[in-house]
Amino acid sequence: MKRFLILAVSALFFFTHGIYALNFDSDSYGSISDFFDSIFGPDENAGLTAFPVLNIPMGGRAEGMAGAFSAVSDDASFIEFNPAGSSYLNLSELALFHNNWIGSTKIEGLSYTNRIGDLGYAAGTKWLYTPFTEYNIYGERVSKGYYTEGTAILNVSYNFFSNYYFSGLSVGANLKGAFRIMPDYTDSDDLGNPRGDLISGSGLSQSAFMMMADAGLLTRFNFLKTYSSRDNNASAALVLRNLGPPSMNESLPTAVVAGFSYKPLKPLLVSFDFTLPLNFTDLSLSEKPYWAIGLSAAVTNFLSMRMGVMGKSGSARITVGSAVTLNKIALDINYTLDLLTQMQPLNRVSLGVRFNLGDGGRAATAARVDELYLSGLDAYGEGRNQDALSYWEEALRLNPKFQPAREGIGIIQGAMNIQQRIRDMQTLNF
């Protein structure tokens, strides 16, 4: 076990920091940014929306794939990317996140998700904080406290039309509240220098609270599948994020997102998101559309790697990350490079811990249903139709959507009806 832990942590560390082997510097990253700008051109409308915290992911696998996660949505970090994801999750999870963003600015996150049948629900919160520092002309600090932004999220989704042959169509919604708290600041002289006297209530006048909502659709299906598995290998999603009224005449970062994910091989996942920002105070002030591509690969049953690229004008983003799963705990670590950060080992690193709270007995029930179905097939093959009916009826009692058992019962009942008709005809003829 000790050797396993050393191997896991070492792989996690060296992969995440392997990007430094590329010897990027500010000029080389500037060339990457210039490349994206040459495609999209400068975005004059960037940064016009309120609550930047809404655009910064908490972390986890979603950030490791550069945010190309709306169609993946397979762990607790779904809550920021597609509210329809909760009704598809196999496990209940509690997740904690820490994002070391810019300088002394930190982001903390918490998410919990659960599923009962086709109903999924979740709750999450995220808050950003940075020291609010202001000095007078003598170099003395005259302000105190933290500038803070945060969100609270309540989620619910339901998976319609799901059965053995179709994964269903999940419809979900988030109800979100966002707040901004600004500490009191000082008055200034004619040159803009702080005099040192805090203005009572000045911070409150810049603070704000807003309500908004997300809506999402998600479905999974098989597409050009080259391997054997009951799990679908493709997903499609459509999401509307941060829909709400303006805050202090500033539009929320509303956006429509279309996503697709595909597993060409069982351990390999590729995802793509296309985002269309919408500034509802004035649509002409909307940011330019952008995209993100993510890649995730399962190296072993306990180690996975991921990377992603976001192509956004003026804010290109490259992310690498890894995850180690140890029994009931999964550890995520990501490194993100964008125009707001520098190539330093601890700059823009996010950490996540996900606790596996179990599946509510779903796996055990599914295994029992499979066992009953196979026993029914054996009994049917031996001509013991009543036994086969008993097995398949029990399977349907455990899972009413297990259509192979329902089809088997239909075949037996059809055969029994034919036999009864033959007996009736023989009786009449006699």
Buried (B, 14 or more C-beta within 10 A) or exposed (E): EEEEEEBBBEBBEEBBBEBEEEEBEEEEBEEBBEEBBEEBEEBEBBEBBBBEBBBBBBBBBBBBBBBBBBBBBBBBBBBBBBBBBBBBBBBBBBBBBBBBBBEEBBBBBBBBBBBEEBEBBBBBBBBBBBBBBBBBEEEEEBBEBBBBBBBBBBBBBBBEEBEBEBBBBBBBBBBBBBBBBBBBBBEBEEEEEBEBEBEEEBBEEBBBEBEBBBBBBBBBEEBEBEEEEEEBBBBBBBBBBBBBEBBEEBBBBBBBBBBBBBBBEBEEBBBBBBBBBBBBBEEEBBBBBBBBBBBBBBEEEBBBBBBBBBBBBBBBBBBBBBBBBEEEEBBBBBBBBBBBBEBEEEBBBBBBBBBBBEBBEBEEEBEBBBEBBEBBBEBBEEEBBEBBBBBBBBBBEEBEBBBBBBEBBEEBEEEEEEEEEEEEEEEEEE
